[in-house]
């Protein structure tokens, strides 16, 4: 389920861990994924606007990577992922079916294109 697509300039406070420079122009994309009809994955993705220009709600609803690879002809080369746990935020509780759980496994990722430029930071 698509929730949000907005542009933002990365602040010093938000920069921590993203790999992007302060002031970077990013798309902020929020989506919820369902597994067997249950809202279990909350995707927060930040895409470098220079690399993912033209991103729309329709594209974000369908497949961002299909757009990047087949329309923009981006070569995606590698990603760095890290798994951690954290307490659920009010935003997590709003969109996810957590039942009696109060914490989440978080996979953060930095994705790089064929030019070695990081174009995405994600929290899933």
C-alpha positions as MATLAB code, in Angstrom:
seq = 'XXXXXXXXXXXXXXXXXXXXXXXXXXXXXXXXXXXXXXXXXXXXXXXXXXXXXXXXXXXXXXXXXXXXXXXXXXXXXXXXXXXXXXXXXXXXXXXXXXXXXXXXXXXXXXXXXXXXXXXXXXXX';
ca = [
       0.000    0.000    0.000;
       1.419    3.365   -1.038;
       1.453    6.026    1.700;
       3.692    8.929    0.699;
       6.013   10.446   -1.904;
       7.591   13.773   -0.990;
      10.743   15.689   -1.713;
      13.059   16.813    1.067;
      16.497   18.265    1.633;
      18.393   16.132    4.111;
      18.941   17.867    7.433;
      21.885   17.351    9.753;
      19.569   15.628   12.252;
      18.218   13.143    9.664;
      21.573   12.467    7.993;
      22.895   10.044   10.613;
      23.474    6.641    9.034;
      21.974    7.434    5.636;
      25.263    7.878    3.783;
      23.923   11.001    2.068;
      25.388   14.481    2.543;
      23.540   17.174    4.473;
      21.396   19.128    2.014;
      21.011   16.233   -0.447;
      17.733   16.445   -2.377;
      15.833   13.203   -1.758;
      12.510   11.548   -2.431;
      10.926   10.232    0.782;
       8.801    7.192   -0.089;
       6.651    5.313    2.455;
       4.872    2.045    1.718;
       3.328   -0.820    3.679;
       3.700   -4.405    2.438;
       1.242   -7.142    3.289;
       2.077  -10.789    3.906;
      -0.924  -13.143    3.798;
      -3.223  -10.130    4.112;
      -1.464   -8.749    7.195;
       0.437   -5.414    7.297;
       3.895   -6.599    8.382;
       6.513   -4.506    6.566;
       6.818   -0.721    6.698;
       9.193    0.504    3.976;
      10.844    3.902    4.357;
      12.966    4.628    1.307;
      15.014    7.705    0.477;
      16.109    8.088   -3.154;
      18.575   10.660   -4.476;
      16.473   12.875   -6.756;
      19.383   13.366   -9.192;
      19.533    9.595   -9.733;
      15.805    8.759   -9.568;
      14.387   11.844  -11.255;
      10.775   11.698  -12.383;
       9.595    9.339   -9.639;
       5.803    9.473   -9.258;
       3.166    7.983   -6.969;
       2.174    5.567   -9.747;
       5.768    4.336  -10.122;
       6.156    4.010   -6.331;
       2.925    2.018   -6.166;
       4.164   -0.428   -8.808;
       7.950   -0.914   -8.973;
      10.591    1.740   -8.373;
      13.394   -0.614   -9.396;
      11.663   -1.455  -12.688;
      11.520    2.289  -13.388;
      15.163    2.831  -12.428;
      16.487   -0.103  -14.453;
      14.210   -0.089  -17.510;
      13.206    3.551  -17.957;
      16.202    5.434  -16.551;
      18.591    2.610  -17.618;
      20.359    2.656  -14.246;
      22.770   -0.165  -13.535;
      22.369   -1.242   -9.914;
      25.613   -2.704   -8.647;
      25.648   -3.388   -4.920;
      24.018   -2.804   -1.572;
      25.133   -2.786    2.030;
      22.600   -4.086    4.551;
      22.501   -4.100    8.330;
      19.951   -5.766   10.602;
      19.061   -4.331   13.999;
      16.095   -4.250   16.365;
      14.246   -1.248   17.783;
      11.150   -0.365   19.727;
       8.124    0.281   17.535;
       7.397    3.969   16.953;
       3.939    5.514   16.871;
       4.205    5.481   13.045;
       5.017    1.738   13.078;
       2.062    1.065   15.380;
      -0.231    3.114   13.127;
       0.491    1.107    9.976;
       1.608   -2.355   11.089;
      -0.266   -5.215   12.698;
       2.080   -5.803   15.620;
      -0.305   -7.770   17.847;
       1.370   -7.923   21.280;
       4.865   -7.086   19.995;
       6.507   -3.762   20.834;
       9.726   -4.110   18.823;
      10.738   -4.662   15.214;
      13.590   -6.157   13.230;
      14.912   -3.393   10.975;
      16.942   -3.955    7.822;
      18.681   -0.771    6.754;
      20.306   -0.600    3.365;
      22.457    1.629    1.203;
      22.243    0.913   -2.539;
      24.785    2.010   -5.158;
      24.596    2.331   -8.948;
      27.152    1.370  -11.589;
      28.936    4.701  -11.155;
      29.487    3.966   -7.456;
      26.955    6.610   -6.403;
      24.647    5.828   -3.520;
      21.116    6.476   -4.755;
      18.997    4.862   -2.011;
      18.832    4.479    1.753;
      16.095    2.236    3.115;
      14.630    1.120    6.418;
      12.406   -1.962    6.195;
];
